[in-house]
Amino acid sequence: MIVAKDLTLLRGGRPLFEYASFAIHPGWRVGLTGSNGCGKSSLFELLRARLPVDAGSLERPPQWVVAHMAQEVSALPQPAIEFVLDGDSEWRVLDEQINAAQDESTALDGNALANLYIRYDAIQGYTARSRAAQLLAGLGFSEADQQRHVAQFSGGWRMRLSLAQALMCRSDLLLLDEPTNHLDLDAILWLEDWLCAYQGTLLVVSHDRDFLDAVVGHIIHIEQCVLTHYRGNYSQFERMRSERLAQQTQMYEKQQTQVAHLTAFVERFRAKASKAKQAQSRLKALERMTLTAPSMVDSSLDIRFAVPEKMGSPLLRLDEADLGYANAPILRQVDIALAPGSRLGLLGPNGAGKSTLIKSLVGELTLLSGQLSSSEHLRLGYFAQHQIDHLDAKASALLMMQRLSPKVDELTLRNFLGGFGFRGDRVTCAVEPFSGGEKARLALALIVWQKPNVLLLDEPTNHLDLDLRHALLVALQAFQGAVVLVSHDRHLVSATCDELLLVVDGEVRPFQGDIDAYASWLREWRANLPKQASAVQTVVVPVVSEPVKASAKPVVRSADVRALQQKVVKAELLMQREQQALQVITEQLSRPDLYEPEQQQQLNDLLAQQKQAQQTLDAAEQSWLATADALEALLA
């Protein structure tokens, strides 16, 4: 197990934590929480033996394999699936050795080759490529994406690749630092299921409280340089911590009253001979007293939306609108009306059209048909996923605020920025070196300052820590205008939105249920996808007796559907046949006598058959995935 004794770590002469002692048992799933900069990532580096301890000790079993999620991924000219397979370093070495052994120019002792195959089978090497593909699919990568080079993906998708590579490792200890930051809700639910089935020890840093509630059973909280262990998930931790802080505050106030009483007695009677002995006794009691520190909370954020100056009803409206790109509708016949006080949460699988709807409401996308109308008093506040990339990197937070309101005095602007955590020199320095969380805070501050009456928020919590998420939640609850929210933070959605809209299958319709019901719906929807794609069924197409309107769905021909279904079945049969052939070859390769010198030719033949069967299986899998995707798109 992992054991820390009197652990101290300093950074720049400042302690991140001091005299910390804790134990993490094998199989525990632990959430590591605390404000930004408190030392969570540094603790991960200590566990990876990348940092020396300044005092005390931190020990873990030396034989443990440690996997971690890298925070930066280089632009590699390597297919995504190969990058993920690199996560299992032993598999990669064995695979290269076996491939080299199949080359006639490479001579390898029979026993050595047999040992390679035995170990390769023991680590489930024959299914490694399939497992890597499943990881990528769970995290939102299509079959075509899996063959694209890493360099072709954006920063957020590279972080998904980093996560997949960490999950691919057959680890004893898994360290995940903000794994949900760049995931949509579909991928988060998949990751929750994967981590709940993980057999090793897990340490995870996350600002998603629902994710922590689902995954962890212990919390280690870093606050005021102290590490405190709590049993239970994040919600249980919050209750226990609030109780502890309340008790600490009560104890502090009681002790301060006692100190004041003793001090007053000493001051009053110290000079009187008749009371000098009693005064001296109380003075010694004061010296012996272990003072309780006042309870302190790290966060001092204060986000407040101003009351909108004017509002009409409706503020924003879509009528019979088709939304999409280049005359290709993604959503059809959308009707939405935003009145003051509206709270809409947009739900739906990845790629269903949630961001398309937001961009259409903002006006970034031109409607393909229908009408977008707005009140004359409309003031939009729009936060997009890419918002932080459009900040002026060379300007300071104060300068950006002054550009918005050149006539407002500097003290007012500084006080406002202070509510978002920008104080002192941080207000006047360029934002280029800011962290993602700081840039997100600044982008929110710029929106809040402009006093919007409609907020369109597309994943606003990426990079935000728990304190800022809570501050944003409270501010949204008090906001008097309308809100449309897309977020993978289920707690924010459930606490903010009173109406949920489901975006799926080209439609926007009310969702009957809460966010937990949607999570169940999404799991069921995802589980049914492969069944829908591979099931052999007859599709009855209604006869069209009049011309089809431009906004209607294209006609699906039953002949096209049947052709794709036949290809799917054919690919499945081929995959099954080649898997059985590989199993037979593997069993033959495990025979010890096969590696005698006189059996060299038979061994070479079997190796060639194995290579051919594996290539055929890989091709069949690629064909099955492509055909299933095409069938799914046709039936949508």
VEXDREN-2710 file (C-alpha; in Angstrom, 1 decimal):
% VEXDREN-2710
k/r/px/py/pz
1/MET/0.0/0.0/0.0
2/ILE/1.0/3.7/-0.2
3/VAL/2.2/5.1/3.1
4/ALA/3.1/8.7/3.9
5/LYS/4.8/9.7/7.2
6/ASP/5.3/13.3/8.2
7/LEU/5.5/14.2/4.5
8/THR/6.6/17.7/3.7
9/LEU/7.0/19.3/0.2
10/LEU/8.2/22.8/-0.4
11/ARG/7.9/24.9/-3.6
12/GLY/9.9/28.1/-3.9
13/GLY/10.4/28.0/-0.2
14/ARG/6.7/27.8/0.5
15/PRO/5.2/24.6/1.9
16/LEU/2.5/22.9/-0.2
17/PHE/1.9/20.5/2.7
18/GLU/3.7/19.7/6.0
19/TYR/3.9/16.7/8.3
20/ALA/1.3/14.8/6.2
21/SER/0.6/11.2/7.2
22/PHE/-1.9/8.9/5.4
23/ALA/-2.2/5.4/4.0
24/ILE/-3.9/4.2/0.8
25/HIS/-4.7/0.5/0.6
26/PRO/-4.6/-1.5/-2.6
27/GLY/-7.9/-1.3/-4.6
28/TRP/-8.9/2.0/-3.0
29/ARG/-10.3/4.7/-5.3
30/VAL/-9.3/8.1/-3.9
31/GLY/-10.3/11.6/-5.0
32/LEU/-7.7/14.3/-4.4
33/THR/-9.3/17.7/-3.8
34/GLY/-8.2/21.2/-2.8
35/SER/-7.9/24.7/-4.4
36/ASN/-5.7/25.3/-7.4
37/GLY/-2.0/25.4/-6.5
38/CYS/-2.4/23.5/-3.2
39/GLY/-0.2/20.6/-4.4
40/LYS/-2.4/18.0/-5.9
41/SER/-0.3/17.6/-9.1
42/SER/2.9/17.7/-7.0
43/LEU/1.7/14.8/-5.0
44/PHE/1.2/12.8/-8.2
45/GLU/4.8/13.7/-9.2
46/LEU/5.9/12.4/-5.8
47/LEU/4.1/9.1/-6.4
48/ARG/5.7/8.8/-9.8
49/ALA/9.2/9.4/-8.1
50/ARG/9.6/12.5/-10.2
51/LEU/10.1/14.8/-7.2
52/PRO/12.1/14.4/-4.0
53/VAL/10.4/14.8/-0.7
54/ASP/11.8/17.6/1.5
55/ALA/11.0/15.9/4.7
56/GLY/9.4/12.7/5.9
57/SER/8.7/9.8/3.6
58/LEU/6.3/8.5/0.9
59/GLU/6.5/4.8/0.0
60/ARG/4.7/2.5/-2.4
61/PRO/5.4/-1.0/-3.5
62/PRO/8.3/-0.9/-5.9
63/GLN/6.9/-3.6/-8.2
64/TRP/3.7/-1.6/-8.9
65/VAL/3.2/-0.4/-12.5
66/VAL/2.1/3.2/-12.4
67/ALA/0.0/4.7/-15.2
68/HIS/-0.7/8.5/-15.4
69/MET/-2.5/10.8/-17.8
70/ALA/0.1/13.2/-19.4
71/GLN/-1.1/16.8/-19.5
72/GLU/0.6/17.5/-22.8
73/VAL/0.7/15.4/-26.0
74/SER/3.2/16.2/-28.7
75/ALA/2.0/16.5/-32.4
76/LEU/3.2/13.0/-33.3
77/PRO/3.0/11.5/-36.9
78/GLN/1.6/8.3/-35.4
79/PRO/-1.9/6.8/-35.8
80/ALA/-4.1/7.3/-32.7
81/ILE/-4.6/3.6/-32.1
82/GLU/-0.8/3.0/-32.1
83/PHE/-0.4/5.9/-29.7
84/VAL/-2.9/4.2/-27.3
85/LEU/-1.3/0.8/-27.7
86/ASP/2.0/2.4/-26.5
87/GLY/0.3/2.6/-23.1
88/ASP/1.0/-1.1/-22.6
89/SER/4.7/-1.0/-22.9
90/GLU/5.2/-4.7/-22.3
91/TRP/2.8/-5.6/-25.1
92/ARG/4.6/-3.2/-27.5
93/VAL/8.0/-4.9/-26.8
94/LEU/6.6/-8.4/-27.1
95/ASP/4.7/-7.5/-30.3
96/GLU/7.9/-6.1/-31.9
97/GLN/9.9/-9.1/-30.8
98/ILE/7.4/-11.6/-32.2
99/ASN/7.2/-9.7/-35.5
100/ALA/10.9/-9.6/-35.7
101/ALA/11.1/-13.4/-35.1
102/GLN/8.8/-14.0/-38.0
103/ASP/11.4/-12.3/-40.3
104/GLU/13.7/-15.0/-41.7
105/SER/16.7/-12.8/-41.2
106/THR/16.2/-12.9/-37.4
107/ALA/17.2/-16.1/-35.7
108/LEU/15.6/-16.8/-32.3
109/ASP/16.0/-19.8/-30.0
110/GLY/13.0/-22.1/-30.0
111/ASN/12.5/-21.9/-26.2
112/ALA/12.9/-18.1/-26.3
113/LEU/10.2/-17.9/-29.0
114/ALA/7.9/-20.2/-27.0
115/ASN/8.3/-18.0/-23.9
116/LEU/7.4/-14.9/-26.0
117/TYR/4.2/-16.5/-27.1
118/ILE/3.3/-17.8/-23.6
119/ARG/3.8/-14.3/-22.2
120/TYR/2.0/-12.7/-25.1
121/ASP/-1.0/-14.9/-24.5
122/ALA/-0.8/-14.3/-20.7
123/ILE/-1.1/-10.5/-21.1
124/GLN/-4.0/-11.0/-23.6
125/GLY/-1.9/-9.7/-26.4
126/TYR/-4.1/-11.1/-29.1
127/THR/-7.0/-8.8/-28.0
128/ALA/-4.8/-5.7/-27.3
129/ARG/-5.7/-3.9/-30.5
130/SER/-9.4/-4.6/-30.0
131/ARG/-9.2/-3.3/-26.5
132/ALA/-7.5/-0.1/-27.7
133/ALA/-10.2/0.4/-30.3
134/GLN/-12.9/0.0/-27.6
135/LEU/-11.1/2.6/-25.4
136/LEU/-11.0/5.1/-28.3
137/ALA/-14.7/4.4/-29.2
138/GLY/-15.7/4.9/-25.6
139/LEU/-14.0/8.3/-25.5
140/GLY/-15.7/9.5/-28.7
141/PHE/-13.3/8.5/-31.5
142/SER/-14.8/7.2/-34.7
143/GLU/-13.3/4.3/-36.6
144/ALA/-11.8/6.7/-39.1
145/ASP/-10.3/8.9/-36.2
146/GLN/-8.4/5.9/-34.9
147/GLN/-6.2/5.8/-38.0
148/ARG/-5.6/9.6/-38.0
149/HIS/-2.3/10.9/-36.8
150/VAL/-2.0/12.4/-33.3
151/ALA/-0.8/15.6/-34.9
152/GLN/-4.2/16.0/-36.7
153/PHE/-6.2/16.3/-33.5
154/SER/-6.8/19.5/-31.5
155/GLY/-5.5/19.9/-27.9
156/GLY/-8.7/18.7/-26.3
157/TRP/-8.8/15.5/-28.4
158/ARG/-5.1/14.9/-27.7
159/MET/-6.0/14.9/-24.0
160/ARG/-8.5/12.2/-24.7
161/LEU/-5.8/10.2/-26.4
162/SER/-3.6/10.7/-23.3
163/LEU/-6.4/9.4/-21.2
164/ALA/-6.9/6.4/-23.4
165/GLN/-3.2/5.6/-23.3
166/ALA/-3.2/5.7/-19.5
167/LEU/-6.2/3.3/-19.4
168/MET/-4.5/1.0/-21.8
169/CYS/-1.7/0.4/-19.4
170/ARG/-2.2/-2.7/-17.2
171/SER/-1.4/-0.7/-14.1
172/ASP/-1.5/-1.3/-10.4
173/LEU/-1.7/2.5/-9.7
174/LEU/-3.6/4.8/-11.9
175/LEU/-3.1/8.6/-11.6
176/LEU/-5.7/10.8/-13.4
177/ASP/-5.4/14.6/-13.3
178/GLU/-8.6/16.3/-14.5
179/PRO/-9.7/13.4/-16.8
180/THR/-13.1/14.9/-17.5
181/ASN/-12.0/18.4/-18.5
182/HIS/-12.3/17.7/-22.3
183/LEU/-15.0/15.0/-22.2
184/ASP/-18.7/15.3/-23.0
185/LEU/-21.3/13.6/-20.8
186/ASP/-21.4/10.5/-22.9
187/ALA/-17.7/9.9/-22.5
188/ILE/-17.8/10.8/-18.8
189/LEU/-20.5/8.1/-18.2
190/TRP/-18.4/5.6/-20.1
191/LEU/-15.3/6.5/-18.1
192/GLU/-17.2/6.2/-14.8
193/ASP/-18.2/2.6/-15.7
194/TRP/-14.7/1.8/-16.8
195/LEU/-13.1/3.1/-13.6
196/CYS/-15.7/1.4/-11.4
197/ALA/-14.6/-1.9/-12.9
198/TYR/-10.8/-1.1/-12.6
199/GLN/-9.1/-3.5/-10.2
200/GLY/-6.0/-1.4/-9.3
201/THR/-5.6/1.6/-7.0
202/LEU/-6.9/4.9/-8.3
203/LEU/-6.0/8.5/-7.4
204/VAL/-8.0/11.1/-9.4
205/VAL/-8.1/14.9/-9.4
206/SER/-11.4/16.2/-10.7
207/HIS/-13.7/19.2/-10.3
208/ASP/-16.7/17.2/-11.3
209/ARG/-18.5/16.4/-8.1
210/ASP/-20.9/13.9/-9.7
211/PHE/-18.0/12.1/-11.3
212/LEU/-16.3/11.9/-7.9
213/ASP/-19.4/10.6/-6.3
214/ALA/-19.7/7.8/-8.8
215/VAL/-16.1/6.7/-8.8
216/VAL/-14.3/7.3/-5.5
217/GLY/-14.8/5.9/-2.0
218/HIS/-12.2/8.1/-0.2
219/ILE/-11.3/11.8/-0.3
220/ILE/-7.9/13.3/0.6
221/HIS/-8.4/17.0/0.9
222/ILE/-5.5/19.5/0.9
223/GLU/-6.2/22.8/2.7
224/GLN/-4.0/25.2/4.6
225/CYS/-1.0/22.9/4.0
226/VAL/-2.8/20.0/5.7
227/LEU/-3.8/16.7/4.2
228/THR/-7.0/15.3/5.7
229/HIS/-8.5/11.8/4.8
230/TYR/-12.2/11.4/4.7
231/ARG/-14.1/8.1/4.0
232/GLY/-16.9/8.3/1.5
233/ASN/-17.5/10.0/-1.8
234/TYR/-17.4/13.8/-2.5
235/SER/-20.9/14.6/-1.2
236/GLN/-20.2/12.7/2.1
237/PHE/-16.8/14.6/2.3
238/GLU/-18.6/17.9/2.0
239/ARG/-21.0/17.1/4.8
240/MET/-18.2/15.8/7.1
241/ARG/-16.0/18.8/6.3
242/SER/-18.7/21.3/7.0
243/GLU/-19.5/19.6/10.3
244/ARG/-15.8/19.7/11.2
245/LEU/-15.5/23.4/10.3
246/ALA/-18.6/24.2/12.3
247/GLN/-17.2/22.3/15.3
248/GLN/-13.8/24.0/14.9
249/THR/-15.5/27.5/14.8
250/GLN/-17.5/26.7/17.9
251/MET/-14.4/25.4/19.7
252/TYR/-12.4/28.5/18.6
253/GLU/-15.1/30.9/19.8
254/LYS/-15.4/29.1/23.2
255/GLN/-11.6/29.0/23.6
256/GLN/-11.3/32.7/22.8
257/THR/-13.9/33.5/25.5
258/GLN/-11.9/31.4/28.0
259/VAL/-8.6/33.2/26.9
260/ALA/-10.2/36.6/27.3
261/HIS/-11.5/35.7/30.8
262/LEU/-8.1/34.4/32.0
263/THR/-6.2/37.3/30.5
264/ALA/-8.6/39.8/32.1
265/PHE/-8.1/38.1/35.5
266/VAL/-4.3/38.1/35.2
267/GLU/-4.3/41.8/34.2
268/ARG/-6.6/42.7/37.0
269/PHE/-5.0/40.9/39.9
270/ARG/-1.3/40.5/38.9
271/ALA/-0.3/43.5/41.0
272/LYS/-2.3/42.6/44.1
273/ALA/-0.3/40.5/46.6
274/SER/-3.4/38.7/47.8
275/LYS/-4.2/37.5/44.3
276/ALA/-0.7/37.2/42.8
277/LYS/-0.6/33.4/43.2
278/GLN/-4.0/32.9/41.5
279/ALA/-3.0/35.3/38.7
280/GLN/0.3/33.4/38.2
281/SER/-1.6/30.1/38.1
282/ARG/-3.9/31.4/35.3
283/LEU/-1.0/32.8/33.4
284/LYS/0.6/29.3/33.3
285/ALA/-2.7/27.9/32.2
286/LEU/-2.7/30.3/29.3
287/GLU/0.8/29.2/28.3
288/ARG/-0.1/25.5/28.4
289/MET/-3.3/26.0/26.4
290/THR/-3.1/24.6/22.8
291/LEU/-5.0/27.2/20.9
292/THR/-7.5/26.1/18.2
293/ALA/-7.0/27.9/14.9
294/PRO/-10.0/29.7/13.4
295/SER/-11.7/27.7/10.6
296/MET/-10.7/29.1/7.2
297/VAL/-12.0/28.4/3.7
298/ASP/-9.6/28.8/0.8
299/SER/-12.1/30.3/-1.6
300/SER/-13.0/34.0/-1.7
301/LEU/-14.8/34.1/-5.1
302/ASP/-17.8/36.4/-5.5
303/ILE/-19.7/36.2/-8.8
304/ARG/-22.9/38.2/-9.2
305/PHE/-24.9/38.9/-12.3
306/ALA/-26.3/42.5/-12.3
307/VAL/-30.0/42.9/-12.7
308/PRO/-30.7/43.3/-16.5
309/GLU/-31.6/46.9/-17.3
310/LYS/-34.4/46.0/-19.7
311/MET/-36.1/42.8/-20.8
312/GLY/-38.8/41.9/-23.3
313/SER/-40.7/38.6/-23.7
314/PRO/-39.7/36.6/-25.5
315/LEU/-36.1/37.6/-25.5
316/LEU/-35.1/35.2/-28.2
317/ARG/-37.1/32.9/-30.3
318/LEU/-36.6/30.1/-33.0
319/ASP/-39.6/29.1/-35.1
320/GLU/-39.7/26.0/-37.4
321/ALA/-35.9/26.4/-37.9
322/ASP/-33.7/24.0/-39.8
323/LEU/-30.1/24.3/-38.4
324/GLY/-26.9/23.0/-39.9
325/TYR/-24.1/23.6/-42.4
326/ALA/-24.0/24.1/-46.2
327/ASN/-27.6/23.1/-46.8
328/ALA/-27.2/19.9/-44.7
329/PRO/-29.6/20.1/-41.8
330/ILE/-28.4/18.7/-38.5
331/LEU/-31.6/19.7/-36.6
332/ARG/-35.0/20.2/-38.2
333/GLN/-38.1/22.1/-37.3
334/VAL/-36.7/23.6/-34.0
335/ASP/-39.1/25.7/-31.9
336/ILE/-37.6/27.5/-28.8
337/ALA/-38.8/30.6/-27.0
338/LEU/-36.6/32.2/-24.2
339/ALA/-38.5/34.4/-21.7
340/PRO/-37.0/36.1/-18.6
341/GLY/-36.4/33.3/-16.1
342/SER/-36.1/30.5/-18.6
343/ARG/-33.7/27.8/-17.6
344/LEU/-33.0/25.3/-20.5
345/GLY/-30.5/22.5/-20.3
346/LEU/-29.5/20.9/-23.6
347/LEU/-28.9/17.1/-23.4
348/GLY/-27.9/14.7/-26.1
349/PRO/-25.1/12.4/-27.4
350/ASN/-21.8/13.8/-28.7
351/GLY/-22.3/15.3/-32.2
352/ALA/-26.1/15.4/-32.0
353/GLY/-26.2/19.1/-32.5
354/LYS/-26.2/20.9/-29.1
355/SER/-23.4/23.3/-30.1
356/THR/-25.0/23.8/-33.5
357/LEU/-28.2/25.0/-31.7
358/ILE/-26.2/27.4/-29.4
359/LYS/-24.4/28.9/-32.4
360/SER/-27.6/29.3/-34.3
361/LEU/-29.2/31.2/-31.3
362/VAL/-26.1/33.4/-31.1
363/GLY/-26.2/34.1/-34.9
364/GLU/-22.8/32.5/-35.7
365/LEU/-24.7/30.0/-38.0
366/THR/-27.2/31.2/-40.6
367/LEU/-30.6/29.4/-40.4
368/LEU/-31.2/27.0/-43.3
369/SER/-34.9/27.8/-42.9
370/GLY/-37.3/29.1/-40.4
371/GLN/-37.0/32.3/-38.4
372/LEU/-34.8/33.7/-35.5
373/SER/-36.4/36.7/-33.8
374/SER/-35.2/38.7/-30.8
375/SER/-36.3/41.4/-28.4
376/GLU/-35.1/45.0/-29.0
377/HIS/-33.7/44.8/-25.5
378/LEU/-31.7/41.6/-26.1
379/ARG/-28.2/41.6/-24.6
380/LEU/-26.5/38.2/-25.2
381/GLY/-23.8/36.7/-23.0
382/TYR/-22.1/33.9/-24.9
383/PHE/-19.5/31.5/-23.5
384/ALA/-18.2/28.9/-25.9
385/GLN/-15.8/26.0/-25.4
386/HIS/-13.2/27.9/-27.5
387/GLN/-13.8/31.2/-25.7
388/ILE/-10.5/31.3/-23.9
389/ASP/-8.6/30.9/-27.1
390/HIS/-9.9/34.3/-28.3
391/LEU/-8.6/36.3/-25.4
392/ASP/-5.9/38.9/-26.2
393/ALA/-2.9/37.0/-24.9
394/LYS/-0.8/40.2/-24.8
395/ALA/-3.3/42.3/-22.8
396/SER/-4.0/42.2/-19.1
397/ALA/-7.3/41.5/-17.4
398/LEU/-7.6/45.1/-16.4
399/LEU/-6.9/46.4/-19.9
400/MET/-9.6/44.1/-21.3
401/MET/-12.1/45.5/-18.8
402/GLN/-11.0/49.1/-19.6
403/ARG/-11.6/48.4/-23.3
404/LEU/-15.2/47.4/-22.5
405/SER/-15.8/50.4/-20.1
406/PRO/-13.2/53.1/-20.7
407/LYS/-15.0/55.6/-18.5
408/VAL/-15.2/53.4/-15.4
409/ASP/-12.6/54.1/-12.7
410/GLU/-9.8/51.6/-12.1
411/LEU/-10.7/50.8/-8.5
412/THR/-14.2/49.7/-9.5
413/LEU/-12.7/47.4/-12.2
414/ARG/-10.1/46.0/-9.8
415/ASN/-12.8/45.3/-7.2
416/PHE/-14.9/43.5/-9.8
417/LEU/-12.0/41.3/-11.0
418/GLY/-11.2/40.5/-7.4
419/GLY/-14.5/38.7/-7.1
420/PHE/-13.1/36.3/-9.8
421/GLY/-9.9/35.7/-8.0
422/PHE/-7.7/38.3/-9.8
423/ARG/-5.9/40.5/-7.3
424/GLY/-2.6/42.5/-7.0
425/ASP/-0.2/42.1/-9.9
426/ARG/-2.3/39.4/-11.4
427/VAL/-4.7/42.1/-12.6
428/THR/-2.1/44.0/-14.7
429/CYS/0.1/41.2/-16.1
430/ALA/-0.5/39.7/-19.6
431/VAL/-2.9/36.7/-19.7
432/GLU/-0.6/34.6/-22.0
433/PRO/0.9/32.6/-19.2
434/PHE/-2.4/32.2/-17.4
435/SER/-3.6/28.6/-16.7
436/GLY/-6.7/27.4/-18.4
437/GLY/-8.8/27.9/-15.3
438/GLU/-7.6/31.5/-14.9
439/LYS/-8.5/32.3/-18.6
440/ALA/-11.9/30.7/-18.2
441/ARG/-12.5/32.9/-15.1
442/LEU/-11.5/36.0/-17.0
443/ALA/-13.8/35.1/-20.0
444/LEU/-16.7/34.7/-17.5
445/ALA/-15.8/38.0/-15.9
446/LEU/-16.0/39.8/-19.2
447/ILE/-19.4/38.3/-19.9
448/VAL/-20.8/39.1/-16.4
449/TRP/-19.6/42.7/-16.7
450/GLN/-21.7/43.4/-19.8
451/LYS/-24.9/42.8/-17.9
452/PRO/-26.6/40.3/-20.3
453/ASN/-30.2/39.3/-20.1
454/VAL/-29.7/36.0/-22.0
455/LEU/-26.8/33.6/-21.2
456/LEU/-25.8/31.0/-23.8
457/LEU/-23.3/28.7/-22.1
458/ASP/-21.5/25.9/-24.0
459/GLU/-19.4/23.9/-21.5
460/PRO/-18.6/26.8/-19.2
461/THR/-17.0/24.7/-16.5
462/ASN/-14.1/23.3/-18.4
463/HIS/-10.9/24.2/-16.4
464/LEU/-13.0/25.6/-13.5
465/ASP/-12.3/24.3/-10.0
466/LEU/-15.0/23.3/-7.6
467/ASP/-15.0/26.6/-5.8
468/LEU/-15.6/28.6/-9.0
469/ARG/-18.2/26.1/-10.2
470/HIS/-20.1/26.5/-7.0
471/ALA/-19.8/30.3/-7.3
472/LEU/-21.1/30.2/-10.9
473/LEU/-24.0/27.9/-9.8
474/VAL/-25.1/30.3/-7.1
475/ALA/-24.8/33.3/-9.5
476/LEU/-26.9/31.5/-12.2
477/GLN/-29.6/30.6/-9.6
478/ALA/-29.9/34.3/-8.8
479/PHE/-29.8/35.5/-12.4
480/GLN/-33.1/37.1/-13.6
481/GLY/-32.6/36.6/-17.3
482/ALA/-32.8/33.5/-19.5
483/VAL/-30.2/30.7/-19.5
484/VAL/-29.4/28.0/-22.1
485/LEU/-26.8/25.6/-20.8
486/VAL/-24.7/22.8/-22.3
487/SER/-22.5/21.2/-19.7
488/HIS/-21.1/17.8/-18.8
489/ASP/-21.3/19.0/-15.1
490/ARG/-24.5/17.2/-14.0
491/HIS/-24.6/19.0/-10.7
492/LEU/-24.6/22.4/-12.4
493/VAL/-27.3/21.3/-14.9
494/SER/-29.6/19.8/-12.2
495/ALA/-29.2/22.8/-9.8
496/THR/-29.6/25.4/-12.6
497/CYS/-32.1/24.2/-15.2
498/ASP/-35.8/23.6/-14.7
499/GLU/-36.4/22.4/-18.3
500/LEU/-34.4/19.8/-20.2
501/LEU/-34.4/19.5/-24.0
502/LEU/-33.1/16.3/-25.7
503/VAL/-31.1/16.8/-28.9
504/VAL/-31.0/13.6/-30.8
505/ASP/-31.9/12.1/-34.2
506/GLY/-32.1/15.5/-35.8
507/GLU/-34.8/16.8/-33.3
508/VAL/-35.0/19.0/-30.3
509/ARG/-37.7/17.7/-27.9
510/PRO/-38.5/17.9/-24.2
511/PHE/-36.9/15.3/-22.0
512/GLN/-39.2/13.8/-19.4
513/GLY/-37.1/13.1/-16.4
514/ASP/-34.1/14.5/-14.5
515/ILE/-30.4/14.4/-15.2
516/ASP/-30.1/11.0/-13.5
517/ALA/-32.8/9.6/-15.8
518/TYR/-30.9/11.1/-18.7
519/ALA/-27.7/9.3/-17.7
520/SER/-29.7/6.0/-17.7
521/TRP/-31.2/6.9/-21.1
522/LEU/-27.8/7.7/-22.5
523/ARG/-26.3/4.4/-21.3
524/GLU/-29.2/2.5/-22.8
525/TRP/-29.0/4.4/-26.1
526/ARG/-25.2/3.7/-26.3
527/ALA/-25.7/0.0/-25.6
528/ASN/-28.3/-0.3/-28.3
529/LEU/-26.2/1.3/-31.0
530/PRO/-24.2/-1.9/-32.0
531/LYS/-27.5/-4.0/-31.9
532/GLN/-29.2/-1.5/-34.1
533/ALA/-26.3/-1.6/-36.6
534/SER/-25.9/-5.3/-36.8
535/ALA/-29.5/-6.6/-36.5
536/VAL/-30.9/-8.1/-39.7
537/GLN/-34.4/-6.6/-40.2
538/THR/-36.7/-5.5/-43.0
539/VAL/-37.3/-1.8/-43.1
540/VAL/-40.7/-0.8/-44.4
541/VAL/-40.5/2.5/-46.2
542/PRO/-43.8/4.4/-46.6
543/VAL/-44.8/5.4/-50.2
544/VAL/-44.3/9.1/-50.9
545/SER/-47.3/10.4/-52.8
546/GLU/-46.2/14.0/-53.1
547/PRO/-42.9/15.9/-53.6
548/VAL/-40.6/15.9/-50.6
549/LYS/-39.9/19.3/-49.0
550/ALA/-36.3/20.5/-48.8
551/SER/-36.4/20.2/-45.0
552/ALA/-37.7/16.6/-44.9
553/LYS/-35.5/13.6/-44.2
554/PRO/-34.1/11.9/-47.3
555/VAL/-35.9/8.8/-48.4
556/VAL/-34.2/5.6/-47.2
557/ARG/-34.3/2.8/-49.8
558/SER/-34.8/-0.7/-48.4
559/ALA/-32.4/-2.1/-51.0
560/ASP/-29.6/0.1/-49.7
561/VAL/-30.4/-0.9/-46.1
562/ARG/-30.4/-4.7/-46.9
563/ALA/-27.2/-4.4/-48.8
564/LEU/-25.4/-2.8/-45.8
565/GLN/-27.0/-5.3/-43.4
566/GLN/-25.7/-8.2/-45.5
567/LYS/-22.2/-6.6/-45.5
568/VAL/-22.4/-6.4/-41.7
569/VAL/-23.4/-10.0/-41.3
570/LYS/-20.6/-11.1/-43.8
571/ALA/-18.0/-9.2/-41.8
572/GLU/-19.2/-10.6/-38.5
573/LEU/-19.0/-14.2/-39.9
574/LEU/-15.5/-13.5/-41.2
575/MET/-14.4/-12.1/-37.9
576/GLN/-15.7/-15.1/-36.1
577/ARG/-14.0/-17.5/-38.5
578/GLU/-10.6/-15.8/-38.2
579/GLN/-10.8/-15.5/-34.4
580/GLN/-11.4/-19.3/-34.2
581/ALA/-8.5/-19.9/-36.6
582/LEU/-6.2/-17.7/-34.4
583/GLN/-7.3/-19.7/-31.3
584/VAL/-6.4/-23.0/-33.0
585/ILE/-3.0/-21.6/-34.1
586/THR/-2.3/-20.2/-30.7
587/GLU/-3.0/-23.6/-29.1
588/GLN/-0.6/-25.3/-31.6
589/LEU/2.1/-22.7/-30.9
590/SER/2.0/-23.5/-27.2
591/ARG/3.2/-27.1/-27.8
592/PRO/6.8/-27.4/-26.4
593/ASP/7.8/-30.0/-29.1
594/LEU/7.1/-27.5/-31.9
595/TYR/10.3/-25.6/-31.0
596/GLU/12.6/-28.5/-31.6
597/PRO/15.0/-28.1/-34.5
598/GLU/13.3/-30.7/-36.6
599/GLN/10.0/-28.9/-36.3
600/GLN/11.3/-25.6/-37.7
601/GLN/9.4/-25.7/-41.0
602/GLN/6.1/-26.4/-39.2
603/LEU/6.8/-23.6/-36.8
604/ASN/7.4/-21.2/-39.7
605/ASP/4.2/-22.3/-41.4
606/LEU/2.2/-21.7/-38.3
607/LEU/3.7/-18.3/-37.8
608/ALA/2.9/-17.4/-41.4
609/GLN/-0.7/-18.6/-40.9
610/GLN/-1.0/-16.6/-37.7
611/LYS/0.2/-13.5/-39.4
612/GLN/-2.2/-13.9/-42.3
613/ALA/-5.2/-14.7/-40.0
614/GLN/-4.4/-11.6/-37.9
615/GLN/-4.3/-9.4/-41.0
616/THR/-7.6/-10.8/-42.2
617/LEU/-9.2/-10.3/-38.8
618/ASP/-8.0/-6.7/-38.7
619/ALA/-9.4/-6.0/-42.2
620/ALA/-12.7/-7.6/-41.2
621/GLU/-12.9/-5.5/-38.1
622/GLN/-12.3/-2.3/-40.1
623/SER/-14.9/-3.4/-42.6
624/TRP/-17.4/-4.2/-39.9
625/LEU/-16.9/-0.8/-38.2
626/ALA/-17.2/1.2/-41.4
627/THR/-20.3/-0.7/-42.6
628/ALA/-22.0/-0.5/-39.2
629/ASP/-21.4/3.3/-39.1
630/ALA/-22.8/3.7/-42.6
631/LEU/-25.9/1.6/-41.7
632/GLU/-26.4/3.6/-38.5
633/ALA/-26.2/6.9/-40.5
634/LEU/-28.7/5.6/-43.0
635/LEU/-31.2/4.5/-40.4
636/ALA/-30.9/7.8/-38.4
END
